[in-house]
Amino acid sequence: MNSKPIQAVALALISLAACSQLPSAQTGSAQPSHSHTGGISNPASPAVLAPFDIVHAKITTDGNTAVFHMAVSGKAGATRPIPTGQFAGSEVFSYVWPTTIDPFEVGFDRDAGILAAAVTSHPDFDDTPLFDETHDGDRTNDGGVWHMHWVVLGPDDVCGKGALKVIDIPEGRKPRLPKTWPGVPIHIDSPGWQPQLDRDTVEVRVPFDDIGIVEAARFDGVTAGLRVSASAHAPLLCVANVFEVASGDLSLPGKPNQ
């Protein structure tokens, strides 16, 4: 198998980080709320690894800020992927809020797919090349630190029957992309909003110009493992293992502030 395309993706991430002049990630001083009311509630399941066993998911708004909140039966963020030493075939663990928000509202094309906020960890690569989450002066070594992305999801049976992927950007195509797109050929954004993980809770606060877009949306909560393909376009990033879905069926029943 030709590994050159996937090596090019990894090199692009490193190159963009080296050229960046932006500072560390945009952190929030607020600690996550441990009030697990409203939203979608789910009983604890002994069959699911506790750090990914969703018991509550919600989105609330605070002024012009959307607060993405999830609680699990164990310690949030306690389990991360085991490093493999290479990009291709590596894993991504994630806390995800799929929404009905049009991807256009955060910088992608209209109706590009399912827009989701995702808090992820993946120690084998860094896809936030504009930010230094560990404040050590190196923007290329922070992938294992929990961080936030926007991703656009869509179905692809190559990832498994009925499975989802982060939608690829075909070679030669130039879709609308956010200014903080990290340069990889998928619909992903690395805006630098730093999540807070404490005890059983993961939370990330994201500002919007028009918070009404969030208030009118619907959402769900998902914990999942994703896998990087050996090819840059076949597809690059599959949802390989769904740990749990808050609603049980990905019906996006949640309503913000309810």
N, C-alpha and C positions, 0 to 999 in steps of 0.2 A: 504494500500500500504506500502511495506517495505521501510522505509526511510534510512536504514543503508548505502546503497551504496552512496547516495548523501551526507550523513553526513561524510562518509569517504573521499570524495573528498574535502569537506570544511576543514576537519582536516588536510589533506595532504598539502593544501596550507599554513595553519598556521604553520605547523611543518617545512616546507621548509624555510619559512621566518625566523623562530626563529633560524635555524641552519646556515643561510647565513652569510658570512663574507664580502660580496661585498658592496660597497658604494651606494650613491644615484644615481638616473637615469642619463644617459648620456645626458646632456642638450647641446643645441646649442645656440650660442650668436646671430646668425642671426635672425632678425625679418622676418615674412613672407612677401613675395612680394605681393603688391596689383595691380600688372600688370596682368590683366586677358585677355591675348592674347594667340592665338594658342589653341591647345587642342580641347576640346569639349565644345561648348557653348549651352546654353539652356535658353529659355525665363523664366522669373519669373512666378510662378503659385500661384495665391491666394488660391488655394485649398490645398496647402502644407504648413505645419508649417514653418515659415520663416527661423528659424535656420537650417532647413534641406532641404530647397528649393534650389536645385543646379542650379546655373547659369553658372558655369564654372568649368571644371576639366582638369588637365593636369599633365604630368610627364615631367620634364626636367632633364638634367644632368649638373653637375658642377664638372669637374674633374672626380674623381671616386665616386662621390656622386649622388644618385638619389633624386630628389626633388619632392615629391608627394604634389600636390597643389589642393585645392578645394575652390571655392567661393560660397556663398549662398546669398539669397536676404535679409536675416536678420543678426543677430549677431551670428557668429559661436560659438558653444559651450554654448550658453545661456540657453539651455534647457537640463536637465539631468533627468534620471529616478527618480521617487519617491521611497525612501527606503521602503522596506517591512519588514525588520528585519530578513529575512531568505534567504538562498541561493536558495533553490528550488523554482521555480516559479518567481524568480526575473528577472528584465529586464536589457538589455544592449543597450545603444544608440551608434550609430557608423557612422563614415564617412569612406567609403571603396573604395579602388581602385582595382577591380579585374583585373588580368593581365594574359598574356599567358606565363609568366616566369615559367619554370619547378620548382616545389617545391624543387627539389634536390639542386638547387642553393643556398637555404638558410638553408639546413640541413635536409630536409625530404626525403622520398623515391622518386625515379623518377616516374613521371606521377601519383602522389598520388591524384591529383584533381586540382581544380582551386586555384592558389596562389593569395592571396589578402593582400595588406597592409591595416590595419584598425586602426583608431584612435577611442578609445572607452571610455565610462564612465559607471560605474556600482557600485553604492554606497554600495550594499549589500555584496560584497566580493572583495578581492584583489587577482589578478592573476599575479602580478609582484613581487613574493616573494624575488627576489634577489635585489630589488631596493626600495629606500625610496624617492618617488617623493615629499613628503611634507617636507623632511629634519627635521623631528621631532624625529628621532631615532626609529620609529616604522614602520616596513616594512609590517604590516598587515592591515593598515587602509587607503590605498591610492586608492582604487578602484574607488572612485568617481572623482578623478583627471583624466583629459583626458590624455591618454597614448597610445602608439603604440604597435600593435601586427602584426605578420604574422599569417594568418590563411589559412587553406586549406579547400575549400568548395566543396560540392558535393550535388546532388539531393537526396531528401528523402521525399516521399509522406506522411510519418508519420507526417512531419512538416506542411503538407498542400499540396494540389495538385500542383505539379510543383515547390514546395518550395525547398530552399537550407538549408543545415546545415553545421556546422563545423564538418568535418568528424571524427567519433568516432574511438577510438582504442579498438577493442574487447578485452575482458578479456583473458589474456594469450598470446596475440600477442605482439611482441616487434619490432615495425617498427623503421626505422632510424629517429632520432629526433635531433633537434638543441641542443646545449649545454645549452642554456637558456630556454629550455622547462620547464614550471612551474609545471609539475608533475600531471596534470589532464589528464584524458583519452580521449583527443581529439587532433587533429593536430593543435596545437597552439604554438607560440613562443613569448616570452616576452624579446626582445633584449635590451630594455632600451633606445631606441632612443626617446627623448622627443619631442612631437609636439609643435608647436607654433600656438596659436589661437589669432587673433587680428582683431577686427571689423568684416568684412564679410568673413574672410579667415582662413582656417586651412591648415597647411603645416607641413610636417615632412621630415627631411633629413636623408637618409640612405646610408652608404658607402657600396660599393661592391668591391671585388677583381678584377672582370672583368666587367667594366661598359658596355661593349658591349652587355652583356646579357640583360640589361635594354633597351639599344638603339634599339635592334632588336625586342622588345616585342610590344604587343598591350595592350590597357587598356580601362577601362570604369570608371565611377564614380557612386557611390551609397550611399544613406543615408538610414539607416534601424534600426529597433528595433529587437533585438534578445531576446529569452526567454530561461531561464534555466529550464530544465525538472526536474520532481520529481524523475527521475531515472538516474543513471550514464551512462547508455548505451542504452537509448531508445527514441530518441538520447539525448545527454546531452544538446546541444546548437543549437536551431533552429533559422533560420531567420524567424521571426514571422510576421513582418510588414515592407514592403518596402515602405519608404516614397517617394523616387524619384530615378530614374535612369537617368543619364546624357544623354545617347544616346536614351532613351525611350524604348529600347528593349534588353538591355544587350548584344549587338552585339560586344562589345569591339572594336570600330572603331578608338580609339585614337592611335596616334603614338608619342612616346617621341620626344621632341624637334621640334615638328611640330604644 
